[in-house]
């Protein structure tokens, strides 16, 4: 499934001064697809998950494109892990991040 979206990046000014506050809004297309079921063990527990692959493509090719996978837990109703890579070919930069659910409280 492909959805037209607006992506927003916001950064507050750094405490030591070199990075000013910044807000960037981009028109993007967001492709998402179901890729299967599985299990994952995290610090927060062992979760059955639905795997969702995604790709974000900016309308402006000088902006960052990204892709990755999110693992959604039907039991919790939230994403428990996401891995994303991004690349801005015009700036010759790449980035990667992973987020995980580390705890659950009743």
C-alpha positions as CSV (number, residue, x, y, z in Angstrom):
1,X,0.0,0.0,0.0
2,X,1.3,3.5,-0.9
3,X,0.2,6.6,1.0
4,X,1.0,10.2,0.2
5,X,2.1,11.9,3.5
6,X,3.9,14.8,5.0
7,X,7.0,14.1,7.0
8,X,8.1,16.4,9.8
9,X,11.6,16.6,11.4
10,X,12.0,18.8,14.4
11,X,15.2,19.5,16.4
12,X,15.6,21.8,19.4
13,X,18.6,24.0,19.8
14,X,21.6,22.3,21.4
15,X,22.6,23.4,24.9
16,X,26.1,24.3,23.8
17,X,25.0,26.4,20.9
18,X,26.3,25.0,17.6
19,X,23.0,23.4,16.5
20,X,20.1,25.9,16.1
21,X,16.4,24.8,16.3
22,X,15.2,23.4,13.0
23,X,11.9,22.2,11.5
24,X,11.7,20.5,8.1
25,X,8.5,19.4,6.4
26,X,8.6,17.2,3.3
27,X,6.0,15.7,1.0
28,X,6.7,11.9,0.8
29,X,5.2,8.7,-0.4
30,X,5.0,6.0,2.3
31,X,5.0,2.4,1.1
32,X,4.1,-0.3,3.7
33,X,3.6,-4.0,3.3
34,X,2.9,-7.0,5.5
35,X,5.8,-9.5,5.3
36,X,4.8,-12.2,7.7
37,X,4.5,-13.4,11.3
38,X,7.2,-14.2,13.8
39,X,8.5,-14.0,17.4
40,X,11.1,-11.7,19.0
41,X,12.7,-11.7,22.3
42,X,13.5,-8.3,23.8
43,X,14.3,-7.0,27.2
44,X,10.6,-6.3,27.6
45,X,9.6,-10.0,26.9
46,X,9.0,-12.6,24.2
47,X,6.5,-11.2,21.7
48,X,4.6,-12.6,18.7
49,X,4.8,-10.0,16.0
50,X,3.5,-9.0,12.6
51,X,6.3,-7.9,10.3
52,X,5.8,-4.7,8.3
53,X,8.3,-3.4,5.7
54,X,8.2,0.3,4.9
55,X,9.9,2.7,2.6
56,X,9.6,6.5,2.6
57,X,10.5,8.3,-0.6
58,X,10.6,12.1,-0.6
59,X,9.1,14.2,-3.4
60,X,12.3,16.3,-3.4
61,X,15.2,13.9,-4.4
62,X,17.7,16.0,-2.4
63,X,15.9,14.9,0.9
64,X,16.5,11.7,2.9
65,X,14.9,8.5,1.7
66,X,14.5,5.7,4.3
67,X,13.4,2.1,4.6
68,X,13.1,-0.5,7.2
69,X,11.0,-3.0,9.2
70,X,8.7,-2.6,12.1
71,X,7.5,-5.5,14.3
72,X,4.0,-5.0,15.6
73,X,2.7,-6.9,18.7
74,X,-1.0,-7.7,18.4
75,X,-0.9,-8.7,22.1
76,X,0.3,-5.2,23.2
77,X,-1.2,-3.2,20.3
78,X,2.1,-1.4,19.7
79,X,5.3,-1.6,17.6
80,X,8.0,-3.4,19.8
81,X,11.0,-2.9,17.4
82,X,11.8,-0.8,14.4
83,X,15.0,-0.9,12.3
84,X,15.4,2.0,9.8
85,X,18.2,3.1,7.4
86,X,18.2,6.4,5.6
87,X,20.2,7.9,2.8
88,X,20.6,11.3,1.3
89,X,22.5,10.8,-1.9
90,X,22.9,14.5,-2.7
91,X,24.6,15.0,0.7
92,X,26.5,11.6,0.6
93,X,25.2,10.7,4.0
94,X,23.7,7.6,5.5
95,X,22.1,6.9,8.9
96,X,20.7,3.9,10.7
97,X,18.7,3.4,13.9
98,X,17.0,0.7,15.9
99,X,14.4,1.2,18.6
100,X,13.2,-1.6,20.9
101,X,10.6,-1.8,23.6
102,X,12.6,-2.4,26.8
103,X,10.0,-2.7,29.5
104,X,6.2,-3.1,30.0
105,X,4.4,-2.2,33.2
106,X,0.9,-3.5,34.1
